[in-house]
């Protein structure tokens, strides 16, 4: 059974453990997810079964929308409500002060020590749990939009729209530093990834979510048989990646240096 859908991960469970519950629920062996959520976070998780697990890199998952609650005055090694090391209550800020800290555009940041970034073959959080410090490189993220939802001191709730690879925990750390205080996240919810929103685990038409243009083939039977395709057999001959479909299957191809290559061949439709 091929299936692509959006699940809603509850808080306090890892993305891998949550995937395990879905595999049991739907009685499948091969399954995967895109966009790991931290255990303390909840929200949208894109799930694929069987052949569809190969499609994640072709899906349109940007921008990602989050709702985050920042706990001003709290300090945590993991930048979330766990591992709190210090707690103080700063003076309340005005709405105008907070608005002035909400940055948009491209930002440079250093990922949290408790992150899934790999350092010399190991996850940074594995080193952090042992009390070791990982040498993490500076990364970039893009903030499309950020707005205040609610402010009841010392808790500030915001909604933001970000690029792939963004760390909301790091963004909130930047906001706090601009206010001159320590802070950590007390809650985090992913609301959507691109067009992917939670809809009761309803099966999706994967072709509507591919970040690819559609191409067409003069002899569609070649798609059925996985036969080599030449450039002059395609409607669109510009370099790039495309999908081609027939009645029951679709394939993903790449055109480069006037040659056509299958990236994925004969994937069954839902």
PLY file of the C-alpha trace (Angstrom):
ply
format ascii 1.0
element vertex 270
property float x
property float y
property float z
element edge 269
property int vertex1
property int vertex2
end_header
0.00 0.00 0.00
1.47 3.31 -1.15
0.22 6.17 0.96
1.14 9.80 1.60
-0.60 11.67 4.39
-0.17 14.15 7.20
-0.19 12.90 10.78
-0.31 14.93 13.98
2.47 14.01 16.38
1.61 14.60 20.04
4.10 16.14 22.45
6.51 14.07 24.56
7.18 11.33 22.00
9.99 11.15 19.46
9.21 11.27 15.74
10.66 7.75 15.34
8.53 6.32 18.15
5.42 7.99 16.73
6.19 6.51 13.31
6.34 3.09 14.98
2.76 3.52 16.24
1.58 4.39 12.72
3.31 1.34 11.22
1.43 -0.87 13.68
-1.85 0.96 13.09
-1.69 0.56 9.29
0.15 -2.79 9.35
3.03 -1.67 7.10
6.74 -2.47 7.35
8.26 0.31 5.24
7.43 3.85 6.31
9.19 7.17 6.76
8.62 10.79 7.71
9.93 14.16 6.61
10.98 16.98 8.92
11.82 15.59 12.35
9.97 17.18 15.25
11.66 17.35 18.65
10.07 15.06 21.26
8.69 18.01 23.25
7.09 19.52 20.10
3.78 18.56 18.53
2.16 19.02 15.15
2.35 18.20 11.45
4.51 15.29 10.33
4.49 14.17 6.67
4.27 10.36 6.49
4.87 8.07 3.51
4.52 4.30 3.08
6.41 1.94 0.76
7.43 3.45 -2.63
6.33 6.92 -1.54
9.17 7.10 1.01
11.44 7.87 -1.97
9.50 11.03 -2.80
10.32 13.27 0.17
13.01 15.26 -1.66
10.56 16.06 -4.47
7.78 17.38 -2.21
7.00 21.07 -1.82
7.42 21.56 1.95
8.18 25.29 2.16
7.40 27.46 4.00
6.91 25.77 7.36
4.57 27.43 9.87
5.01 27.16 13.63
3.38 28.41 16.79
5.92 28.87 19.57
5.66 29.98 23.19
8.80 31.64 24.55
9.46 31.57 28.29
11.35 34.77 29.03
13.83 34.52 31.89
14.24 30.75 31.71
17.56 29.26 30.64
17.91 25.73 29.24
20.78 23.85 27.60
18.38 22.41 25.04
16.46 25.70 24.50
13.20 24.00 25.45
11.31 23.34 28.69
13.66 20.47 29.55
17.12 20.88 31.09
16.23 24.18 32.81
19.34 25.49 34.58
18.30 29.01 35.57
15.04 30.81 36.20
14.49 34.50 36.79
11.67 36.97 36.12
12.74 39.99 34.07
10.71 43.18 33.97
7.80 43.04 31.52
8.32 44.44 28.02
6.01 46.61 25.98
4.41 45.21 22.82
6.44 47.74 20.85
9.72 46.49 22.36
8.86 42.93 21.40
7.73 43.87 17.85
11.12 45.50 17.29
12.89 42.20 18.02
10.94 40.15 15.46
13.38 39.82 12.57
12.44 38.83 9.02
14.66 37.79 6.14
17.84 35.73 6.19
19.46 35.00 9.53
22.71 33.33 10.51
22.56 31.11 13.58
24.36 28.34 15.40
22.13 25.26 15.93
21.41 24.23 19.54
23.75 21.74 21.20
20.69 19.52 21.59
20.04 19.13 17.86
20.15 16.38 15.25
23.10 17.97 13.42
25.91 15.51 12.78
29.38 16.21 14.16
32.09 13.71 13.22
29.46 11.06 12.51
27.51 11.58 15.73
24.35 13.55 16.50
25.04 16.73 18.46
22.42 15.80 21.08
24.25 12.53 21.77
27.35 14.52 22.72
25.30 17.06 24.70
23.70 14.32 26.79
27.19 13.19 27.78
28.15 16.72 28.72
30.38 17.17 25.66
30.23 20.29 23.50
29.84 19.85 19.74
31.59 22.27 17.38
28.60 23.31 15.31
28.96 25.42 12.19
27.02 28.58 11.50
23.88 27.95 9.40
21.35 30.15 7.63
17.57 30.26 7.80
14.96 32.50 6.23
12.06 34.04 8.14
9.15 34.88 5.83
6.78 36.14 8.48
6.55 36.47 12.26
3.73 37.89 14.38
2.79 38.13 18.04
-0.20 35.98 19.01
-0.29 36.65 22.75
1.91 38.09 25.49
1.28 37.33 29.14
4.58 38.00 30.88
6.85 36.02 31.00
5.25 33.96 28.20
5.28 35.23 24.63
3.42 33.30 21.89
4.35 33.91 18.26
3.50 32.42 14.88
6.22 32.28 12.26
6.76 31.07 8.73
10.27 29.79 7.95
12.44 28.01 5.42
13.50 24.37 5.54
16.46 23.87 7.85
15.30 26.60 10.23
15.55 26.08 14.00
12.70 27.81 15.85
14.58 27.33 19.12
17.53 29.30 17.74
15.24 32.03 16.38
13.65 32.44 19.80
17.11 32.60 21.37
17.93 35.47 19.01
14.72 37.31 19.99
15.58 36.92 23.68
19.14 38.18 23.19
17.77 41.29 21.46
15.61 41.85 24.55
18.67 41.34 26.75
17.36 38.25 28.58
17.70 34.49 28.59
14.77 32.48 27.25
13.68 29.00 26.24
10.68 27.46 24.50
7.87 26.17 26.71
5.81 24.90 23.74
6.23 24.36 20.00
3.65 23.31 17.42
4.18 22.85 13.68
1.03 24.01 11.91
1.94 23.19 8.30
4.69 22.39 5.81
4.03 24.04 2.46
0.53 22.86 1.48
0.69 19.97 3.96
-1.79 20.47 6.82
-3.31 17.93 9.16
-6.54 16.41 7.82
-7.25 13.30 9.90
-4.56 11.18 8.15
-6.43 11.41 4.85
-4.53 9.87 1.90
-3.23 12.56 -0.47
-2.74 12.64 -4.23
1.04 12.83 -4.30
1.14 14.45 -7.76
-0.51 17.58 -6.31
2.36 18.01 -3.84
5.41 17.38 -6.04
7.77 20.32 -6.43
8.19 19.34 -10.09
6.81 20.37 -13.47
4.85 17.85 -15.47
6.34 16.67 -18.75
4.85 14.41 -21.41
6.20 11.56 -23.53
5.34 10.83 -27.16
5.23 7.08 -26.54
3.72 6.60 -23.07
4.32 2.84 -23.31
8.00 3.52 -22.67
7.04 4.70 -19.22
5.21 1.44 -18.54
8.22 -0.64 -19.58
10.91 1.61 -18.09
12.52 1.92 -21.54
15.29 4.48 -22.05
13.97 7.88 -23.15
15.67 10.22 -25.61
15.39 14.00 -25.38
13.46 14.46 -28.63
10.64 12.24 -27.28
9.77 14.77 -24.56
7.48 17.80 -24.88
9.68 19.90 -22.57
13.39 19.54 -23.33
14.87 22.12 -20.93
17.24 20.96 -18.20
15.55 20.15 -14.91
13.53 17.53 -13.04
10.01 16.50 -14.10
7.30 13.94 -13.53
5.53 12.03 -16.29
2.32 10.10 -15.67
0.16 7.54 -17.37
-3.05 5.94 -16.10
-1.65 3.89 -13.22
1.96 5.00 -12.75
4.24 8.00 -12.77
7.99 8.43 -13.09
10.42 11.18 -12.13
13.09 12.09 -14.67
16.00 14.50 -14.91
17.28 16.22 -18.05
20.94 17.20 -17.99
23.49 17.69 -20.75
20.77 16.72 -23.27
20.41 13.30 -21.65
17.37 11.87 -19.89
17.73 9.87 -16.70
15.13 8.14 -14.52
15.29 9.31 -10.90
12.29 7.19 -9.93
10.63 4.77 -12.29
7.11 3.35 -12.37
5.74 4.54 -9.05
2.17 3.37 -8.49
-0.48 6.00 -8.00
-2.65 5.84 -4.87
0 1
1 2
2 3
3 4
4 5
5 6
6 7
7 8
8 9
9 10
10 11
11 12
12 13
13 14
14 15
15 16
16 17
17 18
18 19
19 20
20 21
21 22
22 23
23 24
24 25
25 26
26 27
27 28
28 29
29 30
30 31
31 32
32 33
33 34
34 35
35 36
36 37
37 38
38 39
39 40
40 41
41 42
42 43
43 44
44 45
45 46
46 47
47 48
48 49
49 50
50 51
51 52
52 53
53 54
54 55
55 56
56 57
57 58
58 59
59 60
60 61
61 62
62 63
63 64
64 65
65 66
66 67
67 68
68 69
69 70
70 71
71 72
72 73
73 74
74 75
75 76
76 77
77 78
78 79
79 80
80 81
81 82
82 83
83 84
84 85
85 86
86 87
87 88
88 89
89 90
90 91
91 92
92 93
93 94
94 95
95 96
96 97
97 98
98 99
99 100
100 101
101 102
102 103
103 104
104 105
105 106
106 107
107 108
108 109
109 110
110 111
111 112
112 113
113 114
114 115
115 116
116 117
117 118
118 119
119 120
120 121
121 122
122 123
123 124
124 125
125 126
126 127
127 128
128 129
129 130
130 131
131 132
132 133
133 134
134 135
135 136
136 137
137 138
138 139
139 140
140 141
141 142
142 143
143 144
144 145
145 146
146 147
147 148
148 149
149 150
150 151
151 152
152 153
153 154
154 155
155 156
156 157
157 158
158 159
159 160
160 161
161 162
162 163
163 164
164 165
165 166
166 167
167 168
168 169
169 170
170 171
171 172
172 173
173 174
174 175
175 176
176 177
177 178
178 179
179 180
180 181
181 182
182 183
183 184
184 185
185 186
186 187
187 188
188 189
189 190
190 191
191 192
192 193
193 194
194 195
195 196
196 197
197 198
198 199
199 200
200 201
201 202
202 203
203 204
204 205
205 206
206 207
207 208
208 209
209 210
210 211
211 212
212 213
213 214
214 215
215 216
216 217
217 218
218 219
219 220
220 221
221 222
222 223
223 224
224 225
225 226
226 227
227 228
228 229
229 230
230 231
231 232
232 233
233 234
234 235
235 236
236 237
237 238
238 239
239 240
240 241
241 242
242 243
243 244
244 245
245 246
246 247
247 248
248 249
249 250
250 251
251 252
252 253
253 254
254 255
255 256
256 257
257 258
258 259
259 260
260 261
261 262
262 263
263 264
264 265
265 266
266 267
267 268
268 269
